[in-house]
């Protein structure tokens, strides 16, 4: 009944004045006649867009975690040399949206029911950080600054950055003058059918190898780098011809889920 009521309500919004048969059954001929009347009546009428798929303003608009105000504050935080204030403001926006949108945001800790865990039973932060890893984002799909900064950040906290399938500039694998590890070296080296910058030097400078089996959960043809981006150091790092577009080798861009792998 609820679904039927919603369908009739939306139908009336889209085609005001059109005939309806609540609770009844119509023949195909009658349905065709109603459809023709609907189209005639609906000329110039637009359904209300409350922002289910894109951001809208208004009292009845759908809330989105990717709020324009929040994104603007995040951009300000990462672009500024002193972005702590902007980041705190961004965090406040996201926390308020979380409390209104996500399941975890609707829950609260029951402090009155909680039993504190002895601090000596809690795993040290330095050990927890070892399990932190970045996603596999290749050099070329993101800039050198972003790619190397991710590596530096994860090395600083004791985690692991992932090269993605685009290789890594050999200079980032060279130790520093004092013999210590280069802070821009990625611990996880991804291999995509032995392509895109995969060399013996690249492989031996890995703490962990990740063999790519599938492209990932995104629509379209994944892992594509347009020819306009394959230039300079990006092309050299990938061992590719400048100006020639690249794409993940089959069957990577045909596999997007565990179900696809199972088949």
LINPEFEN-V882051 format. One record per residue. RES is the residue in one small letter. SS is DSSP state (a for helix, b for strand, c for the rest). PSI is psi in degrees with one decimal (999 if undefined). Layout:
# LINPEFEN-V882051
res=<RES	RES>
ss=<SS	SS>
psi=<PSI	PSI>
This chain:
# LINPEFEN-V882051
res=<x	x	x	x	x	x	x	x	x	x	x	x	x	x	x	x	x	x	x	x	x	x	x	x	x	x	x	x	x	x	x	x	x	x	x	x	x	x	x	x	x	x	x	x	x	x	x	x	x	x	x	x	x	x	x	x	x	x	x	x	x	x	x	x	x	x	x	x	x	x	x	x	x	x	x	x	x	x	x	x	x	x	x	x	x	x	x	x	x	x	x	x	x	x	x	x	x	x	x	x	x	x	x	x	x	x	x	x	x	x	x	x	x	x	x	x	x	x	x	x	x	x	x	x	x	x	x	x	x	x	x	x	x	x	x	x	x	x	x	x	x	x	x	x	x	x	x	x	x	x	x	x	x	x	x	x	x	x	x	x	x	x	x	x	x	x	x	x	x	x	x	x	x	x	x	x	x	x	x	x	x	x	x	x	x	x	x	x	x	x	x	x	x	x	x	x	x	x	x	x	x	x	x	x	x	x	x	x	x	x	x	x	x	x	x	x	x	x	x	x	x	x	x	x	x	x	x	x	x	x	x	x	x	x	x	x	x	x	x	x	x	x	x	x	x	x	x	x	x	x	x	x	x	x	x	x	x	x	x	x	x	x	x>
ss=<c	a	a	a	a	a	a	a	a	a	a	a	a	a	c	c	c	c	c	c	c	c	c	c	c	c	c	a	a	a	a	a	a	a	a	a	a	a	a	a	a	c	c	c	c	c	c	c	c	c	c	c	c	c	c	c	c	c	c	c	c	c	c	c	c	c	c	a	a	a	a	a	a	a	a	a	a	a	a	c	c	c	c	a	a	a	a	a	a	a	a	a	a	a	a	a	a	a	a	a	a	c	c	a	a	a	c	c	c	c	c	c	c	c	c	c	c	c	a	a	a	c	c	c	a	a	a	a	a	c	c	c	b	c	c	c	c	c	b	c	c	b	c	a	a	a	a	a	a	a	a	a	a	a	a	a	a	c	c	b	c	b	c	a	a	a	c	c	c	a	a	a	a	c	c	c	c	c	c	c	c	c	c	c	c	c	c	b	b	b	b	b	c	c	b	c	c	c	c	a	a	a	a	a	c	c	c	b	b	b	b	c	c	c	c	c	c	c	c	c	c	c	c	c	b	c	a	a	a	c	c	a	a	a	a	a	a	a	c	c	c	c	c	c	c	b	c	c	c	c	c	a	a	a	c	c	c	a	a	a	a	a	c>
psi=<-41.5	-44.0	-41.1	-43.7	-41.8	-42.3	-42.9	-36.7	-45.4	-36.4	-43.3	-34.1	-41.1	-32.1	69.3	138.4	-8.0	149.2	142.3	156.3	75.0	127.7	-0.7	177.2	134.3	154.6	167.8	-39.2	-44.2	-38.4	-41.6	-39.6	-41.3	-41.0	-41.6	-40.9	-37.2	-46.7	-40.5	-40.9	-27.1	0.6	117.4	-3.5	131.3	135.3	144.4	131.3	106.1	7.4	33.8	-37.7	-16.4	158.0	134.0	156.1	165.6	161.5	-33.2	6.9	146.4	137.3	143.8	140.1	-35.1	73.5	134.8	-39.6	-41.1	-43.0	-40.6	-41.1	-37.7	-43.1	-41.2	-38.8	-40.3	-20.3	-23.7	146.9	-22.9	76.0	15.5	-39.2	-46.1	-38.0	-38.8	-40.3	-40.5	-44.0	-38.9	-42.7	-46.9	-40.3	-40.1	-40.7	-39.8	-40.6	-17.1	-10.8	-51.5	158.6	-42.4	-28.8	-19.6	-5.8	151.8	149.0	136.1	87.3	-30.5	-16.9	-7.0	143.1	114.7	141.0	131.7	134.2	-27.5	-10.2	-4.4	132.6	133.6	148.2	-35.9	-30.0	-36.8	-40.2	-27.2	-21.0	-1.3	130.4	150.1	165.8	162.5	99.3	118.1	149.3	123.8	-45.3	-30.6	162.4	164.8	-40.4	-45.7	-43.8	-45.6	-32.8	-38.5	-41.7	-45.4	-43.8	-44.7	-36.4	-34.5	-38.9	-3.9	11.5	-157.9	130.5	156.7	126.2	-26.0	-171.4	9.0	9.0	-174.7	133.4	128.0	-27.7	-28.1	-7.5	-12.9	134.3	161.1	172.8	-31.4	3.1	-5.9	162.9	141.1	124.8	-14.3	6.4	130.1	134.2	-37.1	123.7	124.9	143.1	122.2	87.4	30.8	21.6	171.7	67.7	11.8	109.9	170.0	-36.6	-41.0	-46.0	-37.8	-9.7	32.2	139.4	-27.5	135.7	136.1	113.0	119.2	125.3	-25.2	162.7	-41.7	175.1	73.1	150.1	166.3	-167.1	108.2	164.5	25.5	134.4	110.2	150.7	-32.2	-23.8	-14.6	85.5	161.2	-131.3	-28.3	-46.7	-42.3	-43.3	-36.9	-7.1	36.1	166.4	124.0	138.5	-8.7	123.7	151.4	150.0	148.0	140.0	146.5	147.8	20.3	-45.3	6.8	-1.4	123.3	1.8	167.8	-35.4	-40.1	-40.5	-37.9	-36.5	999>
